[in-house]
Structure formats: C-alpha cells, structure tokens
Amino acid sequence: MPRRLPYVLLSVFLVLFVLGVTLGEPESVFEKAVAICLSCIGVG
Amino acid sequence: MNLRRWVQIAATLTTNAWWLTPFGGPVIYGGRLKSFCSPGLNCYSCPAAALSCPIGTLQFMFASLRPSLEVGKVHLGLYVLGFLGTIGALVGRMPCAWLCPFGLFQGLLYRIPSPKLAIPRQLYFLKYVFLALFVVLLPALVLDEFGYGQTWYCKYVCPAGTLEAGLPLLAMQPSLRSMAGWLLAGKLTILALFLAWMVVSKRPFCRTSCPLGAFYSLFNRISVLRLTYDEDKCVRCKACERHCPMGVAFYEAANHQNCIRCLRCMLHSCRYGAIGYEIAGVRGPGMAEGDGPYKDPLRP
C-alpha cells in the first residue's frame, strides 16, 4: 500500500525551501560562502 | 571500478570544480553557484569548492539570527533546511554514499591494508549531539556582545574543513599562517585522529560525527526510497554486514540510521534475494533467489 508520510514530508520541506528563497536566504548563503571562513580553517 | 565510485568521483569533481586558484585566480571561487548548497559535506572555503557547505551555512544562519532579525531579515535557514529535508524525504542518507566527497575519501582510506577495528555502537549517537548542540543550539544561543554566535562545529570539530580548506589555504597564504595558534593545533589533532581511524575502521566520521549524515538519517525509515528485508529468504550468512561500508547488519535493522543506501548489499552481497527496495510503498522487482550477485554493467 502506498505510504503518505514521505509525500507529506516532501511537501513540507519543499514549502520551506521556497519560503527560504522568497525571504532572500540564498543571498545570505552566497555572501557567507564567497569569503574565506577563518573558523573553518582553524585560525579564526 | 563500480558505478557508485564513478558517481562519487563525478560528484566530488562537480562540487569542487574551481581549479584556477593555482593559476592566478581568486583564492576561493566567488561565483553565483555558491548560492547553492552541496548535498554532501564539502567545506565552502576549500579553494576548489563551487558550492556551499549545508552544515556551515546552517550554523552561520543560526549564529547570525539575532542581528539578522534586528535589521529586518527573517533568515531562519529555511532554504537550507528545505533543501536537505527534500533530499532526506526522497532518499534518506543516500547522498552520503553517492555524492559526499568526504565519504569517498574515507572509503579510499579504508582500502589501505591494516588491522581493521569495529566501532562501538555506543558512539553512533554522537553525531546527533553534534547536530543538535554544535550546529543548532550553541551557534544560536551563545552570543557575543554584538549578538553574533559562532560556527561551533566548523570552528572546533570539522575535520573536513581542516583537510579541504585549512591545509590548502595555509599552504597558499602566508598571512594566514601567522594567525595560526592553539585552535589550529586542536583541529589538526582531530583531523589526524580521524585520518588514522579512517584507515582502520569503516567510515568512522560518517558513523559517529557527521551532523549532515545525522540529519539525513532521521529520514531513513520514512523516506520515499527504502530498502526492504525478506526474513524468509535470509539465511543469516552475514555477507551484507561484511560488505557494508558502514558496518550495518541489515538482517538486524533494515533502514538503520547508518544505512547510506549504497545498495552494495542488495546488488553485490545477498545471494538469496532477501534485500530489495520500495518506492513510497511500491516494491521494486528486486533480486530473485538464485540470481547470484548483481553484475555491474561498468565492471568487466
């Protein structure tokens, strides 16, 4: 019998993704990712 | 070389597609692709990285939550959570086996001949501690005077960041070397311990310490794609467990938190057709008893 839960979860996370895009989060991701992360490399 | 290895290599090269740094290009890639997250763990400060690290990005979002809200930006990490959750809901931990560069690296290190050691199961829960504490709670709650948190996992733990970004950047940038101190010494020690562990144990970082794997694993039992176990066909030969890159005893727990859906057990190990798959409740054809191990089309 086909399960519903995976589709419910899929829909919820797709909505979150679209909401994040609408709120401009990709721009924040970009701004963070194009600068050297000193914490990541162990000096900041 | 089997199909999965080719996919892993292709994914690693795609995720790390910036190769101009040694030829006078910028130290790290700064193009628009960095707006997108990689489905696997891959430090965005790696000189070759073309995509963002989802775990680093999540920490950054949580660490800068308060200042963002103060300037009217409601950035809660929904973009990254939605991306990871969509993948998890579809295939669970499958990206760990097929798309994660650090997973590929661990798989290769384990091929070095050496005495091999099991990993105590009690350590499996650590990755959830890292996810909850170091990725979410500490970055969001421990703030400095300006309201900013720290990226705790990147800063104090992540051996992938030390290997992929720390070592290359410190080698290329003398100015960064002058800033090195106890923090770097600690991260190098963690990296060295993991590297040694990766030689003697199967994917120790994935099994005990990866917050991304921990997140995906939450979906393993409920994702659209799941593996199925036919108890009547299983003879408990334990071939699946011996061949599993994560040391999962499939006959004890199908879709275990550490199952990364590499499909090796189903395609190569089980001779009795006891392991199959289903997509949202609809069973795939699977292997029939007596078919023998699957013949990989890319392997002569």
Interface residues (C-beta under 8 A of the other chain):
Chain A: M1 P2 R3 L5 P6 Y7 L9 L10 V12 F13 L14 V15 L16 F17 V18 L19 G20 V21 L23 G24 E25 P26 E27 S28 V29 F30 K32 A33 V34 I36 C37 L38 S39 C40 I41 G42 V43 G44
Chain B: V27 I28 Y29 G30 R32 K34 S35 F36 C37 C43 Y44 S45 A49 S52 C53 G56 T57 F60 M61 S64 S68 K73 V74 H75 L76 G77 L78 Y79 V80 L81 G82 F83 L84 G85 T86 G88 A89 L90 Q150 T151 C154 K155 C158 G161 T162 A165 G166 L169 L170 L176 M179 A180 G181 L183 L184 G186 K187 L188 F219 I222 S223 V224 A280 G281 V282
